[in-house]
Amino acid sequence: MILDNIKRLCRERKTNITNLEKEVGLGFGTVYKWGKVSPSVDNLKLVADYFNVTVDKLLSDDGNTVDGC
């Protein structure tokens, strides 16, 4: 769910997860691990701020919520 939302936001913003990780200072592969393990609140906040969305939107299981940002 989180990873899917981040992938969608990357597509919308014409970027990719590797660039996202570099921009916010996360290690290579960190975001992909979120498909299996829960990220820290601090890391979620970094990604949410990068995309100018709320953490709630990253956590949403409703894809339409994220698309509307």
Short mmCIF file of the C-alpha atoms (twelve columns), coordinates in Angstrom:
data_MODEL
# 
_entry.id   MODEL 
# 
loop_
_atom_site.group_PDB 
_atom_site.id 
_atom_site.type_symbol 
_atom_site.label_atom_id 
_atom_site.label_alt_id 
_atom_site.label_comp_id 
_atom_site.label_asym_id 
_atom_site.label_seq_id 
_atom_site.Cartn_x 
_atom_site.Cartn_y 
_atom_site.Cartn_z 
_atom_site.pdbx_PDB_model_num 
ATOM 1  C CA . MET A 1  0.000  0.000  0.000   1 
ATOM 2  C CA . ILE A 2  2.650  2.570  1.025   1 
ATOM 3  C CA . LEU A 3  5.030  1.454  -1.697  1 
ATOM 4  C CA . ASP A 4  2.248  1.465  -4.298  1 
ATOM 5  C CA . ASN A 5  1.289  5.016  -3.329  1 
ATOM 6  C CA . ILE A 6  4.895  6.171  -3.557  1 
ATOM 7  C CA . LYS A 7  5.315  4.521  -6.965  1 
ATOM 8  C CA . ARG A 8  2.160  6.280  -8.159  1 
ATOM 9  C CA . LEU A 9  3.402  9.639  -6.894  1 
ATOM 10 C CA . CYS A 10 6.751  9.078  -8.601  1 
ATOM 11 C CA . ARG A 11 5.001  8.376  -11.908 1 
ATOM 12 C CA . GLU A 12 2.854  11.483 -11.517 1 
ATOM 13 C CA . ARG A 13 5.900  13.628 -10.782 1 
ATOM 14 C CA . LYS A 14 8.000  12.027 -13.535 1 
ATOM 15 C CA . THR A 15 10.654 10.777 -11.130 1 
ATOM 16 C CA . ASN A 16 11.655 7.423  -9.699  1 
ATOM 17 C CA . ILE A 17 12.261 5.882  -6.308  1 
ATOM 18 C CA . THR A 18 16.048 6.036  -6.648  1 
ATOM 19 C CA . ASN A 19 15.908 9.807  -7.209  1 
ATOM 20 C CA . LEU A 20 13.434 10.183 -4.362  1 
ATOM 21 C CA . GLU A 21 15.785 8.348  -2.000  1 
ATOM 22 C CA . LYS A 22 18.709 10.549 -3.038  1 
ATOM 23 C CA . GLU A 23 16.716 13.773 -2.685  1 
ATOM 24 C CA . VAL A 24 15.462 13.028 0.823   1 
ATOM 25 C CA . GLY A 25 18.640 11.351 2.059   1 
ATOM 26 C CA . LEU A 26 17.431 7.769  2.345   1 
ATOM 27 C CA . GLY A 27 19.701 4.831  1.609   1 
ATOM 28 C CA . PHE A 28 19.486 2.968  -1.689  1 
ATOM 29 C CA . GLY A 29 16.657 0.430  -1.562  1 
ATOM 30 C CA . THR A 30 15.073 1.835  1.589   1 
ATOM 31 C CA . VAL A 31 11.733 2.655  -0.006  1 
ATOM 32 C CA . TYR A 32 11.465 -0.741 -1.731  1 
ATOM 33 C CA . LYS A 33 11.851 -2.422 1.669   1 
ATOM 34 C CA . TRP A 34 8.641  -0.700 2.709   1 
ATOM 35 C CA . GLY A 35 6.798  -3.284 0.637   1 
ATOM 36 C CA . LYS A 36 7.645  -5.756 3.417   1 
ATOM 37 C CA . VAL A 37 8.506  -3.745 6.533   1 
ATOM 38 C CA . SER A 38 6.978  -0.629 8.031   1 
ATOM 39 C CA . PRO A 39 8.948  2.601  7.617   1 
ATOM 40 C CA . SER A 40 9.697  4.921  10.496  1 
ATOM 41 C CA . VAL A 41 7.433  7.907  10.994  1 
ATOM 42 C CA . ASP A 42 10.400 10.203 10.332  1 
ATOM 43 C CA . ASN A 43 11.087 8.593  6.954   1 
ATOM 44 C CA . LEU A 44 7.420  8.705  6.005   1 
ATOM 45 C CA . LYS A 45 7.388  12.406 6.849   1 
ATOM 46 C CA . LEU A 46 10.431 13.007 4.610   1 
ATOM 47 C CA . VAL A 47 8.701  11.336 1.669   1 
ATOM 48 C CA . ALA A 48 5.372  13.053 2.332   1 
ATOM 49 C CA . ASP A 49 7.095  16.441 2.436   1 
ATOM 50 C CA . TYR A 50 8.957  15.668 -0.790  1 
ATOM 51 C CA . PHE A 51 5.663  15.025 -2.579  1 
ATOM 52 C CA . ASN A 52 3.803  17.761 -0.677  1 
ATOM 53 C CA . VAL A 53 1.212  15.318 0.627   1 
ATOM 54 C CA . THR A 54 0.252  14.200 4.109   1 
ATOM 55 C CA . VAL A 55 1.515  11.029 5.733   1 
ATOM 56 C CA . ASP A 56 -2.131 9.924  5.785   1 
ATOM 57 C CA . LYS A 57 -2.192 10.041 1.995   1 
ATOM 58 C CA . LEU A 58 0.897  7.843  1.808   1 
ATOM 59 C CA . LEU A 59 -0.767 5.350  4.145   1 
ATOM 60 C CA . SER A 60 -4.124 5.423  2.377   1 
ATOM 61 C CA . ASP A 61 -5.335 2.238  0.734   1 
ATOM 62 C CA . ASP A 62 -7.518 4.324  -1.566  1 
ATOM 63 C CA . GLY A 63 -5.424 5.166  -4.619  1 
ATOM 64 C CA . ASN A 64 -7.812 7.935  -5.588  1 
ATOM 65 C CA . THR A 65 -6.888 9.860  -2.453  1 
ATOM 66 C CA . VAL A 66 -3.259 10.044 -3.504  1 
ATOM 67 C CA . ASP A 67 -4.091 10.851 -7.137  1 
ATOM 68 C CA . GLY A 68 -6.086 13.876 -6.059  1 
ATOM 69 C CA . CYS A 69 -3.169 15.696 -4.424  1 
# 
